[in-house]
Amino acid sequence: MGDPIYNALNVPTLNSTDIMTFAGASRAVNHLTIYRNISDPSFSYSYSISATWDQLTGIVVDFHSSTYYSSVAGTYYGNSMASITTTNLWSSTTTGDFVLLSAPTNLTVNAGSSTISHIYAISINGFGGTISFSAQVYPSGPSVTISPSTVSLLQGENASAILTVSTIIDTISRIYTVNVTGTSGSTSHSIMLQVTVNPSTSPDFSISANPSFIFTSPGTQGSTTITVSAINGFTGFVSIGVAPSQGLTVSAYLSGVAGSGSGVMYVLAMTPGNYTVDVIATSGYLYHSVTVYVIVTGLAAPDFSIYASPSMLTVSPFTSASSLIIVTSLNGFSGTVHLSIVPQQPVPVGFSTSLSQTNVTLLSNGYGQANATLTVSTTANTTGTVDLLVYGSSASLSHAAGIRVIETLGLPPDFSISSPASFVSLDQGISAVFSVSIASIRGFNGTVYLTSDVFPHYLNRPVLSISPAYVTLYPDSISTTTLTISTFTTTLAGAYNFTITGTAASQGGFLSHTFVGQILITAPYQPDFNIYASPNFLFLQAGSSGTSQIQAYPFGPVNGNYTVSLTIQVPSVPGLTATLNPSYITITQSFTSPASLTVNTLTTTAPGNYTINITAQGAGYTHLVAVQVQVIAPPIIKLTPSSGPLGTKVLVQGSGFPVFYGQTEILMTFDDQLLGFIFTSTSSLNFTFNVPQAQVGTHLVKATQPGFLGTATAAFEVLPTPGPSNFTISLDTGTVYFPGDKTTISILTTQNGLLTSPSDLQITILMLKPDGSTISLAATKLATGLYSGTMTIPASNSLGTYTIVATAHSATLGNASALRSFEVKPTWVKANANSITTGTALVGLVATMGIAWKKGYLKRREDD
């Protein structure tokens, strides 16, 4: 609603979007109504146009117009209308479906901000199910998310999600298109939204380095100018920190500035190499950085470097934080380095520091490295910053690593970093991918920026990459990113330490956490291998399955074990599928277990010849093996007749049986009881048998081809053997009733002494009254062979003898009948009222009633 019908100024806009029925189906439609009025003293003219478009196809499904004209000559009216009744663009059936709507459809946002639109899924024709949302933006620039990404849509209802479009300060100003797709099973619909990104109007800042490349020699300082520039009237305070590579010392850098400013940063390295230093600037939630590259060439004297990772720690009351102090030999240095901690400000009350060891020893091979752990903790609930220098001293050499510790109040919002990559073992030239989880703690909400590093900084050391390099956390949520560890064939074998550091702005400062892991690089030689399939040809009947063993053999001795991963490529044929279990083969020095390829078909799979390719990858090698699959139609059999009693002669006619080597053998069974064999040189057969001894009911006839998976089946119904059925019916009721009593008639139907109720059994109950008239009663089935009928005797004019005739008829069992009668007498107490006058008479009455009851002349009323 409110969207322009085409791109121009001052054009009509859509009035509403509804779900209506057109051409036999519920459709999402857009409505447009235009009204115009023109008048002057001599005439008045007005018209209105109302049109309805189908949202998905764009065709007009309904149209109304009216015209009014009035002048001195008279008044005129005009109306027209049209509505679609049939179309081939959609089905008139009521198949369930859904449509997507957005509100609003056109979004506007300033760079560095975000905006939202509501996405609605509406059920039509009784649709109900789960809908998964996805969104893409074109061209790339803003980021889009949909929450929730999956909704449950009830029949006749609607469900909604929120599309969030986020930008950064550097997002290019232009018009972007967002395509939102909703998918439920094979049903999918999409809508498009327009996002206009305007230049940022929010105060911000930028940071730059000039020059960004510094060329120097070992032991010689280099410098660059760091400049912070205000944008859109920014006046806040910008805090600046640095993250240099191992072996690079940074000093006298600009630590902070209000609004705009600049300062010189000095760098120093004692050994040749390529270094980087990330200059990070933050102000509240604003974050920018610039990287300076330092290239050091030439020779230098033996020395060592000291480095802290991370160089920034955050502690709160009764918590601790740690930093890895890394000491590395440079230019063949060897000896013991003494470590000490020197605070740069007075230490707050409750603040403490410790080192896991105060002396580390470096070897003289020029690649030595030793580590110690610095731990800081506090028991005070205060805020502040403590700068620490960890000095490393050896004879006349002395270097320091700086660490900034931020104290926060209480337990502030925080985040954690975790990954299964705490220890990774890789061969040279192999890469590995791990997940990294960043979790919100105590309601942390913000963006965490991730960096990584590997120690020692050898040439061709393992390379770490994180994608994406930042994640956005919502309170108590968890986000994941991907860590890729890549190695080269020239990577030195040995152990490496690596860190993943996350930094985020929080409560006017910033948080930093580091995940520390180890990489072990090995350099084994693994031979090439060959891949086989046994069998490499499968002959399948449609609806059956087959297996082939996939095996890999090395061409030479195996150095340890290595894994060959398997992937399959299956032709796109309905009903043809294949699976591998497992999806890999482990090649060992002694024995290699194969993988099992299972090929499945449906009875609807089209007959034909197909090729399934299996790709095997391992130890840097790739090989391909193919399995040919021939699918044939399943055989069928027909029984004539398909039912009959024992001994019935049955003709079995079959077709579709494959023939191998001239003739094929077919095994015929009745409920897996062997009937015989037949040999045929064609794909069809004729086989005759007499129904063997079997119970009445459905039985299975099978035609099986030994050694082949194909089996055809047909059902045969064994009917009762004709002959004397001994079918009987019996009935029972009381002998004496009184007016107003309810009579109950019980009926049993038996065959050969067993209760029976064949499906075609018909029971009738006829009652002959004393006056010669008859009454038909309904028989109600209570259980197999047990029926009942009831009648209430009239309160007057009902005395006398009643006769009951029950008949049963069944086409399979025959006919049977039974007869029974009872008497209706006056109520005994009423008839002898004059005799019940004294106690003696009362005793006589009791005795007489007892005798009458015992003889069966009296019957208790069922409702008493």
Stockholm file with secondary structure:
# STOCKHOLM 1.0

chainA/1-864         MGDPIYNALNVPTLNSTDIMTFAGASRAVNHLTIYRNISDPSFSYSYSISATWDQLTGIVVDFHSSTYYSSVAGTYYGNSMASITTTNLWSSTTTGDFVLLSAPTNLTVNAGSSTISHIYAISINGFGGTISFSAQVYPSGPSVTISPSTVSLLQGENASAILTVSTIIDTISRIYTVNVTGTSGSTSHSIMLQVTVNPSTSPDFSISANPSFIFTSPGTQGSTTITVSAINGFTGFVSIGVAPSQGLTVSAYLSGVAGSGSGVMYVLAMTPGNYTVDVIATSGYLYHSVTVYVIVTGLAAPDFSIYASPSMLTVSPFTSASSLIIVTSLNGFSGTVHLSIVPQQPVPVGFSTSLSQTNVTLLSNGYGQANATLTVSTTANTTGTVDLLVYGSSASLSHAAGIRVIETLGLPPDFSISSPASFVSLDQGISAVFSVSIASIRGFNGTVYLTSDVFPHYLNRPVLSISPAYVTLYPDSISTTTLTISTFTTTLAGAYNFTITGTAASQGGFLSHTFVGQILITAPYQPDFNIYASPNFLFLQAGSSGTSQIQAYPFGPVNGNYTVSLTIQVPSVPGLTATLNPSYITITQSFTSPASLTVNTLTTTAPGNYTINITAQGAGYTHLVAVQVQVIAPPIIKLTPSSGPLGTKVLVQGSGFPVFYGQTEILMTFDDQLLGFIFTSTSSLNFTFNVPQAQVGTHLVKATQPGFLGTATAAFEVLPTPGPSNFTISLDTGTVYFPGDKTTISILTTQNGLLTSPSDLQITILMLKPDGSTISLAATKLATGLYSGTMTIPASNSLGTYTIVATAHSATLGNASALRSFEVKPTWVKANANSITTGTALVGLVATMGIAWKKGYLKRREDD
#=GR chainA/1-864 SS CCCBSSSSTTCCBCCEEEEEEETTEEEEEEEEEEEEEEEETTEEEEEEEEEEEETTTCCEEEEEEEEEEEETTEEEEEEEEEECCCCSSSCSSCCCEEEEEEESSEEEEETTCEEEEEEEEEEETTCCEEEEEEEEEESSCSEEEEESSEEEECTTCEEEEEEEEECCTTCCCEEEEEEEEEEETTEEEEEEEEEEEECCCSCEEEEEEESSEEEECTTCCEEEEEEEEEETTCCCEEEEEEEECTTEEEESCCCEEESSEEEEEEEEESSCEEEEEEEEEEETTEEEEEEEEEEECSCCCSEEEEEEESSEEEECTTEEEEEEEEEEEETTCCEEEEEEEEESSCCCTTEEEEESCSEEEECSSSCCEEEEEEEEEECSCCCEEEEEEEEEEETTEEEEEEEEEEECSSSCCEEEEECSTTEEEEETTCCEEEEEEEEEETTCCEEEEEEEEEESCCTTCCEEEEESSEEEECTTCEEEEEEEEECCTTSCSEEEEEEEEEEEEETTEEEEEEEEEEEEEECCCCCCEEEEEESSEEEEETTCEEEEEEEEEESSCCSSCEEEEEEEECCCCTTCEEEEESSEEEECSSCCCCEEEEEECCTTSCCEEEEEEEEEEETTEEEEEEEEEEEECCCEEEEESSEESTTCEEEEEEECCCCCTTCEEEEEEETTEEEEEEEESSSCEEEEEECCSCCSEEEEEEEECTTSSCEEEEEEEECCCCSCCCEEEEEECCSEECTTCEEEEEEEEEETTEECCCTTCEEEEEEECTTSCEEEECCEEEETTEEEEEEECCSSSCCEEEEEEEEEEETTTEEEEEEEEEEECCCHHHHTGGGCCSHHHHHHHHHHHHHHHHHTSCCCCTTC
#=GC SS_cons         CCCBSSSSTTCCBCCEEEEEEETTEEEEEEEEEEEEEEEETTEEEEEEEEEEEETTTCCEEEEEEEEEEEETTEEEEEEEEEECCCCSSSCSSCCCEEEEEEESSEEEEETTCEEEEEEEEEEETTCCEEEEEEEEEESSCSEEEEESSEEEECTTCEEEEEEEEECCTTCCCEEEEEEEEEEETTEEEEEEEEEEEECCCSCEEEEEEESSEEEECTTCCEEEEEEEEEETTCCCEEEEEEEECTTEEEESCCCEEESSEEEEEEEEESSCEEEEEEEEEEETTEEEEEEEEEEECSCCCSEEEEEEESSEEEECTTEEEEEEEEEEEETTCCEEEEEEEEESSCCCTTEEEEESCSEEEECSSSCCEEEEEEEEEECSCCCEEEEEEEEEEETTEEEEEEEEEEECSSSCCEEEEECSTTEEEEETTCCEEEEEEEEEETTCCEEEEEEEEEESCCTTCCEEEEESSEEEECTTCEEEEEEEEECCTTSCSEEEEEEEEEEEEETTEEEEEEEEEEEEEECCCCCCEEEEEESSEEEEETTCEEEEEEEEEESSCCSSCEEEEEEEECCCCTTCEEEEESSEEEECSSCCCCEEEEEECCTTSCCEEEEEEEEEEETTEEEEEEEEEEEECCCEEEEESSEESTTCEEEEEEECCCCCTTCEEEEEEETTEEEEEEEESSSCEEEEEECCSCCSEEEEEEEECTTSSCEEEEEEEECCCCSCCCEEEEEECCSEECTTCEEEEEEEEEETTEECCCTTCEEEEEEECTTSCEEEECCEEEETTEEEEEEECCSSSCCEEEEEEEEEEETTTEEEEEEEEEEECCCHHHHTGGGCCSHHHHHHHHHHHHHHHHHTSCCCCTTC
//
